[in-house]
Amino acid sequence: MPKTYADVKLRPEIKTAIPGPKSQAIIARDAKHASPSYIKEYPLVVERGEGSWIYDADGNRYLDLMAGIATASTGHAHPKVVKAIQDAAAKFLHICATDFYYESLVQVFEKFANYVPQMGPKKIFLGNSGSEVVDGAMKLARHHTKRHRFIAFKGGFHGRTYGAISINASKNYYKAGFGPTVPGVTLAPYNCDVEEVFDKSIFYDDLDPKDVAAIILEPVLGEGGYVVPEKKFLQDLRALCDKHGILLIFDEVQCGVGRTGHMFASEYFGVAPDIYLSAKGIASGMPLAAIVAKESVCTWPRASHGSTYGGNPVSCAASVATLDIVEQLLPDVRSNGDYFMQGLRKLQSRHASISDVRGLGYMIGVEFRDPKTREPAKQYMVDIEQTGFRKGLLLLGCGKSTIRLAPPLVLNRHEIDVALGILDETLSELDRKYGY
């Protein structure tokens, strides 16, 4: 075994047809009982993972640039996280955090209380998923402000529970057939001129700011296209909220926990929200999520919100280990993210289909457009996913025609070079196919 993940120098290895016979058998069994709501981007049947690498049921090895949708923050089966889980499971598997106490729960509280210090003293509520804490934050905002309206942003994705889909605006099928959704939501353009859109439009002719409980947004768009806004946009939103007594909520479910090279994206922008939400990478894939609110805002009373499994002791133990590791990885994520971006921009100079490369740290979006029409190249993006998969590179799309690169935070430079080589080969093949 290498001494560290930085020492790993593997390449993808495809031994069978994709999917192989064992994978095909498992997929066939799955098809008999699985809900049709599952997406299944491509026929990957995972057997095990290590660091930035995944092995399927037939022994094929893949380089993972999607990390379970930005969730396996410390890589797959990080030994320190695995040991923390094993040790916790050997003691007790569950006792409800809503009703009782245990040390790992308090340790997670203490960790989050120290992040984003500009917020001041904080109170933390733990749930199971990003969608769950989005809904919880909406409840908290309404209770604290005694107001009922929300403002969210076009392109935003916040989950699939009812509160979350009510503020989603990235794809129409998240809401299709599920109405009526939670009322009182107004949508604004992301990365807009705040004065022009709010003071001269929304708050002038549509909505009284005294009715608005909270403005909620992703500080960096995730599913909506991996878009990094101007710092002024978030700074102006902060000033707007202060002016009107509106809460500012940052959904950092995807962009938090080191993904941008900062523990939370708000630190990059220099903007402290009233509430921020965390999930996904918080526990390296174990189910855990957090509402982190200013103490002055967390005013809901006893028993007004709770969760049977939120803050489960095994998940908390995984989270403490995860957050310790991520804190140490931040300098590498920043420098390696810059290295990755440089390599991608070199690819952009050779492939006219790449219209933009953007991002922070290991949250990178590569957008594709038809070089002739400049229209989003959606099918081209899908073909990149599928072709990359068969070459041993795991990718996911987002937005209209963007590939998101959200690898484990332990991804090293050798692995970046491998990924760039496969992407170059894949794009060359597809450029020929599409006549680009």
Sequence and secondary structure as in RCSB ss.txt:
>XXXX:A:sequence
MPKTYADVKLRPEIKTAIPGPKSQAIIARDAKHASPSYIKEYPLVVERGEGSWIYDADGNRYLDLMAGIATASTG
HAHPKVVKAIQDAAAKFLHICATDFYYESLVQVFEKFANYVPQMGPKKIFLGNSGSEVVDGAMKLARHHTKRHRF
IAFKGGFHGRTYGAISINASKNYYKAGFGPTVPGVTLAPYNCDVEEVFDKSIFYDDLDPKDVAAIILEPVLGEGG
YVVPEKKFLQDLRALCDKHGILLIFDEVQCGVGRTGHMFASEYFGVAPDIYLSAKGIASGMPLAAIVAKESVCTW
PRASHGSTYGGNPVSCAASVATLDIVEQLLPDVRSNGDYFMQGLRKLQSRHASISDVRGLGYMIGVEFRDPKTRE
PAKQYMVDIEQTGFRKGLLLLGCGKSTIRLAPPLVLNRHEIDVALGILDETLSELDRKYGY
>XXXX:A:secstr
  SSGGG     B  SSSS HHHHHHHHHHHHHS TT    S   EEEEEBTEEEETTS EEEESSHHHHT TT 
BT HHHHHHHHHHHHH S   TTT   HHHHHHHHHHHHSSGGG SEEEEEESSHHHHHHHHHHHHHHHH   EE
EEETT    SSHHHHHH  S GGGTTT  S  S EEEE TT  HIIIIIIIIIIII  GGGEEEEEE SS STTT
     HHHHHHHHHHHHHHT EEEEE TTTTTTTTSSSSHHHHHT   SEEEE GGGGTTSS EEEEEETTT   
 TTSS  SSTT HHHHHHHHHHHHHHHHHHHHHHHHHHHHHHHHHHHHHH TTEEEEEEETTEEEEEEB TTT  
B HHHHHHHHHHHHHTTEE EEETTTEEEE   TT  HHHHHHHHHHHHHHHHHHHHHHT 
